[in-house]
Amino acid sequence: MIRPSLAHTIISEVRKLLDEDLIVVDPSGTIIASTDKERMGSFHEGALISYNERRRLIITQDDESKLTGVKAGINLPIFFQDQVVGVIGITGDPSKVSAYGELLRKMTELLIKEKYYAEQLEWHARTLEAFVFDWVQQKEWTRSFINQAKMLHIDLTVSRQVIIGYYGQHNRERIQREWWIDVSQTFTRQKDDLLVRWGNDRFVMLLANKAEGKERAVHSIQQIQKYIQNKYRHSLSFGVGQSVCPQELYRSFEQAERALAVAVRTQSIVFEEDLRLDMCLQDVKKQTRVDFVQRTLEPIMKDEDLLETLKTFIARNQSFKETAETLHIHINTLHYRLKKMEDKTGLNPRDFHDLTTLYLGLLFLEDNLKN
């Protein structure tokens, strides 16, 4: 049986090609979609005959007085999987509109098939999402989990690594079904790889462990990154966990999340195995970060020149000459700013220990501003 929402879609799509009045009728003979709004919900005896007898029915002007709720035109049964699921009709002179009959039927049946297979893809995608969510959350596998893996044809003996892709904050709109179908079908994944949506601003890839290792992961990410950037103008960041045995996928997921927290700052690809200082910083509580910034950078937070000087001094490996050249200032001005920074914060940027403290303050400050 055709749902009313699909019936309205059919009317809308067919009307783009035919400028005739159209109706869609359900198996009970009730009009569920029509270009003439006044006919909605009314009984159509001709369509009911067409449905029951599984044949095209031409309705003449004489039939209008004999059959309930009909107008001159043609009614055609709609078939899906060898079953009549409804009837579509064209109102008008039968000698003129009959020529459109077979075209109208085929268009309608193609729309129904397209809708059905799209819903099947959506169902499979959601089922796979739920399965992967369970997989990265649990440390012990249940019997139902193993059975579901078999149903989805997922090999639970293959080692994998988790990759999390994230859209920039300016691209937080919901991932549309059409977009996801495009991306997931464009990239031909190897047999054991999985790709699922993850909320409104992320997706998760489970790459099967292959001999190529890190090189394969980078290649897979760059392919998706380039495609989305060129076609949809989306900037992406990626956090990559390490390859683990299937029972410990949760570990790779946690690693990918940790790496992603670093990657979003630069919209880059970050492998958890490459993290060092950032690995520790991710575990620092938010309130501790706020307190640390207040104890280090608060006296100069409103002084953009001093903050920019500090960032550049660190980026140029404490080279006075390169820092001054980058900032386009005299080297004496640089020394003046560093001294002013020391006076206000009590931390000397020329001292390695104090500079490390100031650097941590900058990292925490950027995280607070980002969030």
C-alpha positions in Angstrom: 0.0 0.0 0.0 1.3 3.5 -0.9 1.7 5.8 2.0 0.1 9.3 1.6 3.5 11.0 1.9 4.8 9.0 -1.0 1.6 9.5 -3.0 2.1 13.3 -2.7 5.7 12.9 -3.9 4.5 10.9 -6.9 2.0 13.6 -7.8 4.6 16.3 -7.4 7.2 14.6 -9.6 4.8 13.5 -12.3 3.2 16.9 -12.5 6.6 18.3 -13.6 6.2 16.3 -16.9 2.4 16.2 -17.3 0.1 19.2 -17.1 -3.0 17.1 -16.4 -5.0 16.6 -13.2 -3.8 13.5 -11.4 -4.9 11.4 -8.5 -3.4 8.5 -6.4 -5.8 6.1 -4.8 -5.2 3.5 -2.1 -6.6 -0.1 -2.2 -9.8 0.9 -0.4 -10.6 3.3 -3.2 -9.8 6.5 -1.2 -8.0 9.3 -3.0 -4.9 10.0 -0.9 -3.2 12.5 -3.2 -4.5 14.8 -5.9 -3.7 17.9 -7.9 -7.4 18.9 -7.1 -7.4 19.4 -3.3 -11.2 19.1 -3.1 -11.0 15.5 -4.2 -8.7 14.5 -1.3 -10.3 11.8 0.9 -13.2 11.0 -1.4 -14.2 7.6 -2.7 -13.3 6.6 -6.3 -15.2 3.6 -7.6 -13.3 3.4 -10.9 -10.0 3.1 -9.1 -11.3 0.4 -6.9 -12.4 -1.6 -9.9 -8.9 -1.1 -11.5 -7.3 -2.3 -8.3 -9.5 -5.4 -7.9 -9.2 -6.4 -11.5 -5.5 -5.5 -11.9 -6.1 -3.7 -15.2 -6.3 -0.3 -16.8 -9.7 1.2 -16.7 -10.9 3.9 -19.1 -13.6 6.2 -17.7 -15.8 8.0 -20.2 -18.2 10.9 -19.5 -21.1 8.4 -19.5 -19.4 6.6 -16.7 -19.4 9.7 -14.5 -23.1 9.2 -13.9 -22.7 5.5 -13.3 -19.7 5.3 -11.0 -19.2 7.1 -7.7 -16.6 9.8 -7.4 -15.2 9.5 -10.9 -14.3 11.9 -13.7 -13.5 11.1 -17.3 -9.9 9.8 -17.8 -7.9 6.7 -17.2 -7.0 4.7 -14.1 -4.0 2.4 -13.9 -3.0 -0.1 -11.3 0.5 0.4 -9.7 2.5 -2.7 -9.3 5.4 -3.3 -6.9 6.9 -6.7 -6.5 4.0 -8.2 -8.5 1.5 -6.7 -6.1 -1.0 -3.9 -6.8 -0.2 -1.2 -4.2 -2.5 1.5 -5.4 -4.0 3.2 -8.5 -3.0 6.3 -10.3 -5.4 8.2 -12.5 -5.3 11.0 -15.1 -8.4 13.2 -15.5 -9.3 14.4 -19.0 -10.5 13.3 -22.4 -9.6 9.5 -22.6 -8.6 9.8 -26.2 -6.0 12.3 -25.3 -4.7 11.2 -21.9 -4.6 7.4 -22.7 -1.4 8.0 -24.6 0.3 9.0 -21.3 -0.9 5.9 -19.5 2.0 3.5 -19.8 4.5 6.3 -19.2 2.7 7.4 -16.1 2.5 3.9 -14.7 6.2 3.3 -15.3 7.3 6.6 -13.8 5.2 5.9 -10.7 6.5 2.4 -10.3 10.1 3.6 -10.7 9.5 6.3 -8.0 8.1 3.6 -5.7 11.1 1.4 -6.3 13.6 4.2 -5.8 11.9 5.2 -2.5 11.9 1.5 -1.3 15.6 1.0 -2.0 16.5 4.3 -0.5 14.6 3.3 2.7 16.4 -0.1 2.7 19.8 1.7 2.4 18.8 4.0 5.2 17.6 1.1 7.4 20.9 -0.7 6.8 22.9 2.4 7.6 21.1 3.0 10.9 21.4 -0.7 11.8 25.1 -0.5 11.1 25.5 2.7 13.1 23.8 1.1 16.1 26.0 -2.0 15.8 29.2 0.0 15.6 28.1 2.1 18.6 27.6 -1.0 20.6 31.0 -2.3 19.4 33.0 0.7 20.6 31.1 0.8 23.9 31.3 -2.8 25.2 34.2 -4.8 26.4 32.4 -8.1 26.5 30.5 -9.5 23.5 27.0 -10.9 24.0 25.4 -13.6 21.9 23.0 -11.2 20.3 25.9 -8.9 19.3 27.7 -11.8 17.6 24.5 -12.8 15.8 24.0 -9.3 14.6 27.5 -9.2 13.2 26.7 -12.3 11.2 23.5 -10.8 9.9 25.5 -7.7 8.8 28.3 -9.8 7.3 30.9 -8.3 9.6 34.0 -10.3 10.4 34.8 -10.1 14.1 38.2 -11.7 13.7 39.9 -8.8 11.9 42.0 -6.2 13.7 40.9 -2.7 13.0 41.7 1.0 13.7 39.1 3.7 14.3 39.2 7.0 12.4 36.8 9.8 13.4 36.1 12.5 10.8 34.7 15.9 12.1 33.2 18.9 10.3 34.4 22.4 11.3 32.2 24.4 13.7 30.9 26.5 10.8 29.5 23.3 9.1 27.3 21.9 11.9 24.2 21.3 9.7 22.8 17.8 9.8 24.2 15.3 7.4 21.6 14.8 4.8 20.7 11.3 3.6 21.5 12.2 -0.1 24.9 13.5 1.0 25.7 10.4 2.9 24.6 8.0 0.1 26.9 9.9 -2.3 29.9 9.8 0.0 29.4 6.1 1.1 28.9 4.9 -2.5 31.6 7.0 -4.0 34.3 5.4 -2.0 34.6 1.7 -2.8 35.7 0.3 0.6 37.6 -2.9 0.9 35.6 -5.9 2.0 36.1 -5.5 5.8 36.1 -1.7 6.1 33.1 0.1 7.7 31.9 3.6 7.4 29.1 5.0 9.5 27.5 8.4 10.4 28.2 9.5 14.0 25.7 12.1 15.2 25.3 15.4 13.3 28.9 16.4 12.8 31.0 13.3 12.6 31.5 10.0 10.9 33.4 6.9 11.9 35.6 4.7 9.8 36.7 1.2 10.9 39.7 0.3 8.8 40.6 -3.4 8.7 44.2 -4.0 9.6 46.2 -4.4 6.4 49.9 -4.7 5.6 50.1 -1.0 4.4 49.3 0.2 8.0 49.6 3.9 8.5 50.1 4.6 4.8 46.7 3.1 3.9 44.9 5.0 6.6 46.4 8.3 5.4 45.4 7.5 1.8 41.8 6.6 2.8 41.5 9.8 4.7 43.0 12.0 2.0 40.6 10.6 -0.6 37.5 11.5 1.5 39.0 14.8 2.6 39.7 15.9 -1.0 36.3 14.7 -2.3 34.3 16.5 0.3 36.4 19.7 0.1 36.0 19.9 -3.6 32.4 18.9 -3.9 30.8 20.2 -0.7 33.3 22.8 0.5 33.5 21.2 3.9 36.7 21.3 5.9 37.4 18.2 7.9 39.6 17.1 10.8 40.5 13.5 11.5 41.6 11.7 14.7 43.1 8.3 14.2 43.4 5.5 16.8 45.8 2.6 16.7 45.1 -0.8 15.2 43.7 -3.2 17.9 42.3 -6.6 18.1 38.5 -6.6 17.5 37.6 -7.2 21.2 39.5 -4.0 22.1 37.9 -1.7 19.5 36.9 0.6 22.4 40.5 1.4 23.0 41.1 2.6 19.4 37.9 4.6 19.6 39.1 6.4 22.7 42.5 7.0 21.1 40.8 8.5 18.0 38.7 10.8 20.1 41.8 12.0 21.9 43.6 12.6 18.6 40.6 14.4 17.2 40.5 16.9 20.1 44.0 17.9 18.9 43.2 17.8 15.2 40.2 20.2 15.3 42.5 23.0 16.3 44.3 22.9 13.0 41.8 21.0 10.8 44.3 18.3 10.2 44.9 14.6 10.5 46.3 13.5 13.8 47.4 10.0 14.7 47.1 9.2 18.4 50.4 7.3 18.3 52.1 10.7 17.4 50.7 12.5 20.5 53.1 13.4 23.2 52.3 16.6 25.3 48.8 16.8 23.9 48.1 13.2 25.1 48.5 14.4 28.7 46.7 17.8 28.2 43.5 16.2 27.0 43.0 14.6 30.5 43.2 18.0 32.3 39.9 19.0 33.7 38.2 22.1 32.3 38.2 24.0 35.6 41.9 23.3 36.0 42.5 24.7 32.5 40.5 27.9 33.4 42.4 28.3 36.6 45.8 27.8 34.9 45.0 30.5 32.3 44.0 32.9 35.0 47.3 32.3 36.9 49.4 32.7 33.8 48.0 34.8 31.0 45.2 36.8 32.5 47.3 40.0 33.0 48.0 40.1 29.3 44.9 38.6 27.8 43.6 41.9 26.5 47.0 42.9 25.1 46.9 41.5 21.5 50.4 42.6 20.8 51.9 40.7 23.7 49.9 37.6 23.0 50.9 37.6 19.4 54.5 38.2 20.3 54.4 35.2 22.7 52.9 32.9 20.0 55.5 34.0 17.4 58.4 33.8 19.9 57.4 30.1 20.6 56.7 29.4 16.9 60.2 30.7 15.9 61.9 28.6 18.5 62.8 31.5 20.7 64.9 33.2 17.9 64.9 36.9 18.6 65.9 37.7 15.0 63.2 35.6 13.3 60.5 36.7 15.8 61.2 40.4 15.1 61.3 39.8 11.4 58.0 37.9 11.4 56.3 40.6 13.5 57.9 43.4 11.5 59.2 45.1 14.5 62.7 46.2 15.7 64.5 43.7 17.9 64.6 46.3 20.7 60.8 46.5 20.5 60.8 42.7 20.9 63.0 42.9 24.0 60.7 45.6 25.4 57.6 43.4 24.9 59.2 40.4 26.5 60.2 42.4 29.5 56.7 43.9 29.7 55.3 40.4 29.6 57.5 39.3 32.4 56.6 42.3 34.5 52.8 41.6 34.1 52.8 37.9 34.5 55.8 37.3 36.7 57.0 34.7 34.1 60.1 35.3 32.0 59.7 34.1 28.4 63.5 33.9 28.1 63.5 31.2 30.8 62.8 27.7 29.5 60.7 26.7 32.6 58.6 29.9 32.5 58.2 29.8 28.7 56.8 26.2 29.0 54.3 27.5 31.6 53.3 30.3 29.2 53.0 27.9 26.4 50.6 25.6 28.3 48.6 28.7 29.2 48.3 29.5 25.5 47.1 26.0 24.7 44.5 26.1 27.4 43.4 29.6 26.3 42.9 28.5 22.7 40.9 25.5 23.8 38.6 27.7 26.0 38.1 30.2 23.1 37.3 27.3 20.7 34.8 25.7 23.0 
